[in-house]
Amino acid sequence: MPAPSADFKKALKRLSETEKEALLLRAVRRDAELYDTFRFELLDDISLTSLQAETEDKLHELFNLSVSGYQLHKALPKALSKALKEVARARRITKSKQLEIDLQLYLLKMILRNYSGPLNSSHASFYKATARLAVRTATMVLKNLHEDYWHEYKGELDDVLQQLRTYDNRWQLPFTLPSELEVP
């Protein structure tokens, strides 16, 4: 997206309040993410926790509604991909890296709690994607959050990594799956 030019900014200043409002409403109607961003920034009843709960409900629906049928090995990686896009969308709306990490941990726990069978199946794509998500989440905690949060997330991440290491598919991973979050 190009940066707004000086001429564009001048033209925007010349618009009346009603014209600005109409332009904003038209833009918001076209882009759902822009609507959610403005809703988060402008409305007092939409907080970070309510948006997190809303996104967790969407993740839960994604896995419960889209994952069915006899080709579970194909449906689960697709659902995980859609869920990660939803997590990224929530991060773009709030610009909170901690929210992204919390949602990824929620997603990992939900997968380990409800889909342990497909994680151990001969089709390893779902296991690989889940392990990749766990490693990426651990890396995000160390790179994007302050040191004080490292110990807060260490217990949860260690539990997730230990559970993922119990599956036989870990030998098929093209990367090493750590056994715990290595806090420097």
C-alpha positions in Angstrom: 0.0 0.0 0.0 1.5 3.4 -1.0 2.1 6.1 1.6 -0.4 9.0 1.4 1.0 11.8 -0.6 0.9 15.5 0.5 -1.8 16.3 -2.0 -3.9 13.5 -0.7 -3.5 14.8 2.9 -4.5 18.3 1.8 -7.5 17.0 0.0 -8.5 15.1 3.1 -8.3 18.2 5.2 -10.6 20.1 2.9 -13.4 17.6 3.3 -16.2 18.4 5.6 -17.0 16.3 8.7 -19.9 14.5 7.0 -17.8 13.8 3.9 -15.1 12.3 6.1 -17.6 10.2 8.0 -19.1 8.9 4.7 -15.7 8.1 3.3 -14.7 6.3 6.5 -17.9 4.3 6.7 -17.5 3.3 3.0 -13.9 2.1 3.7 -15.0 0.2 6.8 -17.8 -1.6 4.9 -15.4 -2.9 2.3 -12.7 -4.1 4.7 -13.7 -6.3 7.7 -10.2 -6.1 9.2 -10.3 -2.3 9.0 -13.7 -2.3 10.7 -12.3 -4.6 13.5 -9.3 -2.3 13.9 -11.4 0.8 14.3 -13.8 -1.0 16.5 -10.9 -2.0 18.8 -9.4 1.4 18.8 -12.6 3.5 19.1 -15.0 1.6 21.2 -14.6 1.2 25.0 -16.5 -2.1 25.2 -13.9 -3.9 23.0 -10.8 -4.7 25.0 -7.9 -6.9 24.5 -9.4 -9.7 26.6 -12.7 -9.6 24.8 -11.0 -9.7 21.4 -8.9 -12.6 22.7 -12.0 -14.5 23.8 -13.7 -13.7 20.5 -10.7 -15.1 18.6 -10.5 -18.2 20.8 -14.1 -18.9 19.9 -13.3 -18.5 16.2 -10.4 -20.9 16.6 -12.6 -23.4 18.4 -15.2 -23.2 15.7 -12.6 -23.6 12.9 -11.5 -26.9 14.3 -14.9 -28.2 15.3 -16.7 -27.2 12.1 -14.1 -27.7 9.4 -12.5 -30.8 10.7 -14.6 -33.9 9.9 -14.7 -36.7 7.4 -12.6 -39.6 6.7 -9.7 -37.5 5.3 -8.7 -36.1 8.6 -5.1 -36.0 7.6 -5.9 -33.4 5.0 -8.5 -31.4 6.9 -6.4 -30.8 10.1 -3.4 -29.0 8.4 -5.9 -26.8 6.5 -7.7 -25.9 9.7 -4.4 -25.2 11.4 -3.4 -22.9 8.5 -6.7 -21.0 8.7 -6.4 -20.8 12.5 -2.9 -19.3 12.2 -4.3 -16.7 9.8 -7.0 -15.8 12.3 -4.3 -15.4 15.0 -2.3 -13.2 12.7 -5.4 -11.1 12.0 -5.9 -10.6 15.7 -2.3 -9.4 16.1 -2.7 -7.0 13.2 -5.8 -5.5 14.7 -4.3 -5.1 18.2 -0.6 -4.9 17.4 0.0 -7.0 20.5 2.7 -9.7 20.2 1.7 -11.1 23.6 -1.8 -11.7 22.3 -0.4 -13.6 19.4 1.6 -15.8 21.7 -1.3 -16.4 24.0 -3.5 -17.4 21.1 -0.9 -19.7 19.6 -0.5 -21.4 23.0 -4.3 -21.8 23.2 -4.2 -23.4 19.8 -1.4 -25.7 20.7 -3.2 -26.8 23.9 -6.5 -27.4 22.0 -4.7 -29.5 19.5 -2.9 -31.6 22.1 -6.1 -32.0 24.1 -8.4 -32.9 21.2 -6.3 -34.3 18.3 -3.7 -36.6 19.9 -4.7 -39.5 17.5 -4.0 -37.6 14.3 -0.7 -36.3 15.7 0.5 -39.9 15.9 -0.8 -41.0 12.5 1.3 -42.1 9.6 0.4 -38.8 7.8 2.9 -36.5 9.5 2.0 -33.2 8.0 -0.3 -32.2 10.9 2.3 -33.2 13.4 5.0 -31.3 11.5 2.9 -28.1 11.3 2.0 -28.4 15.0 5.7 -28.9 16.0 6.7 -26.0 13.8 4.1 -23.8 15.5 5.4 -24.8 19.0 9.0 -24.0 18.0 7.9 -20.7 16.5 6.0 -19.8 19.6 8.9 -20.5 21.8 11.2 -18.4 19.6 8.6 -15.6 19.6 8.6 -15.6 23.4 12.3 -15.2 23.6 12.7 -12.6 20.8 9.6 -10.5 21.2 8.8 -10.4 24.9 10.6 -8.9 27.8 12.7 -11.2 30.0 10.1 -11.0 32.8 7.6 -12.9 30.6 10.0 -15.7 29.8 9.5 -17.5 33.1 5.7 -16.9 32.8 5.5 -18.8 29.6 8.2 -21.3 30.3 6.0 -23.8 32.2 3.3 -23.9 29.5 5.7 -24.1 26.6 7.8 -26.9 28.3 4.6 -28.9 28.8 3.6 -28.5 25.1 7.1 -29.4 23.9 7.3 -32.4 26.2 3.9 -33.7 25.0 5.0 -33.2 21.3 8.2 -35.1 22.0 6.2 -38.2 23.1 4.9 -38.9 19.5 6.8 -41.2 17.2 6.6 -38.7 14.4 9.2 -36.5 15.9 11.9 -38.5 14.1 10.5 -37.3 10.8 10.9 -33.7 11.6 13.5 -31.8 9.5 14.4 -29.7 12.5 15.1 -30.5 16.1 12.3 -30.2 18.6 13.6 -28.9 21.9 12.5 -30.5 25.1 12.1 -27.2 26.9 12.2 -23.5 26.5 15.9 -22.6 26.8 15.9 -19.3 28.8 19.3 -17.6 28.5 
